[in-house]
Amino acid sequence: MRAVFTFTPQAAQKLNAIMQERGGHLAVKIEIDSSGSGEVWRMTLVRRSAATAVVSGVPVQVDAGTAQLLDGLIIDWVMTPDGPGLGVYDQNLLDEVKPRRRS
């Protein structure tokens, strides 16, 4: 699997720390179900296998269909009113946003 998405350094650090706390030799399995009325994302920790790739320093497992849906995405560690978690951003959309100049 070629890397079509990335993790920010903060997300990579946090995910690797969580995997180490749980005994290591784990990977983040990412599944996206795009059937029905939207996308349902699942990120779970699984044992590393021959299918494990490393993206931005994070061991991951994704199938070919999910890899296509991840193209251009950035996964970040964010703080929300509900607490910390993962945020997903589309680099393709971010590249189109032009920064405003301060006057």
Secondary structure as a PSIPRED ss2 file (coil, helix, strand):
# PSIPRED VFORMAT (PSIPRED V4.0)

   1 M C   1.000  0.000  0.000
   2 R C   1.000  0.000  0.000
   3 A C   1.000  0.000  0.000
   4 V C   1.000  0.000  0.000
   5 F C   1.000  0.000  0.000
   6 T E   0.000  0.000  1.000
   7 F E   0.000  0.000  1.000
   8 T C   1.000  0.000  0.000
   9 P H   0.000  1.000  0.000
  10 Q H   0.000  1.000  0.000
  11 A H   0.000  1.000  0.000
  12 A H   0.000  1.000  0.000
  13 Q H   0.000  1.000  0.000
  14 K H   0.000  1.000  0.000
  15 L H   0.000  1.000  0.000
  16 N H   0.000  1.000  0.000
  17 A H   0.000  1.000  0.000
  18 I H   0.000  1.000  0.000
  19 M H   0.000  1.000  0.000
  20 Q H   0.000  1.000  0.000
  21 E H   0.000  1.000  0.000
  22 R C   1.000  0.000  0.000
  23 G C   1.000  0.000  0.000
  24 G C   1.000  0.000  0.000
  25 H C   1.000  0.000  0.000
  26 L E   0.000  0.000  1.000
  27 A E   0.000  0.000  1.000
  28 V E   0.000  0.000  1.000
  29 K E   0.000  0.000  1.000
  30 I E   0.000  0.000  1.000
  31 E E   0.000  0.000  1.000
  32 I E   0.000  0.000  1.000
  33 D E   0.000  0.000  1.000
  34 S C   1.000  0.000  0.000
  35 S C   1.000  0.000  0.000
  36 G C   1.000  0.000  0.000
  37 S C   1.000  0.000  0.000
  38 G C   1.000  0.000  0.000
  39 E C   1.000  0.000  0.000
  40 V E   0.000  0.000  1.000
  41 W E   0.000  0.000  1.000
  42 R E   0.000  0.000  1.000
  43 M E   0.000  0.000  1.000
  44 T E   0.000  0.000  1.000
  45 L E   0.000  0.000  1.000
  46 V E   0.000  0.000  1.000
  47 R E   0.000  0.000  1.000
  48 R C   1.000  0.000  0.000
  49 S C   1.000  0.000  0.000
  50 A C   1.000  0.000  0.000
  51 A C   1.000  0.000  0.000
  52 T C   1.000  0.000  0.000
  53 A E   0.000  0.000  1.000
  54 V E   0.000  0.000  1.000
  55 V E   0.000  0.000  1.000
  56 S C   1.000  0.000  0.000
  57 G C   1.000  0.000  0.000
  58 V E   0.000  0.000  1.000
  59 P E   0.000  0.000  1.000
  60 V E   0.000  0.000  1.000
  61 Q E   0.000  0.000  1.000
  62 V C   1.000  0.000  0.000
  63 D C   1.000  0.000  0.000
  64 A H   0.000  1.000  0.000
  65 G H   0.000  1.000  0.000
  66 T H   0.000  1.000  0.000
  67 A H   0.000  1.000  0.000
  68 Q H   0.000  1.000  0.000
  69 L H   0.000  1.000  0.000
  70 L C   1.000  0.000  0.000
  71 D C   1.000  0.000  0.000
  72 G C   1.000  0.000  0.000
  73 L E   0.000  0.000  1.000
  74 I E   0.000  0.000  1.000
  75 I E   0.000  0.000  1.000
  76 D E   0.000  0.000  1.000
  77 W E   0.000  0.000  1.000
  78 V E   0.000  0.000  1.000
  79 M E   0.000  0.000  1.000
  80 T E   0.000  0.000  1.000
  81 P C   1.000  0.000  0.000
  82 D C   1.000  0.000  0.000
  83 G E   0.000  0.000  1.000
  84 P E   0.000  0.000  1.000
  85 G E   0.000  0.000  1.000
  86 L E   0.000  0.000  1.000
  87 G E   0.000  0.000  1.000
  88 V E   0.000  0.000  1.000
  89 Y E   0.000  0.000  1.000
  90 D E   0.000  0.000  1.000
  91 Q H   0.000  1.000  0.000
  92 N H   0.000  1.000  0.000
  93 L H   0.000  1.000  0.000
  94 L H   0.000  1.000  0.000
  95 D H   0.000  1.000  0.000
  96 E H   0.000  1.000  0.000
  97 V C   1.000  0.000  0.000
  98 K C   1.000  0.000  0.000
  99 P C   1.000  0.000  0.000
 100 R C   1.000  0.000  0.000
 101 R C   1.000  0.000  0.000
 102 R C   1.000  0.000  0.000
 103 S C   1.000  0.000  0.000
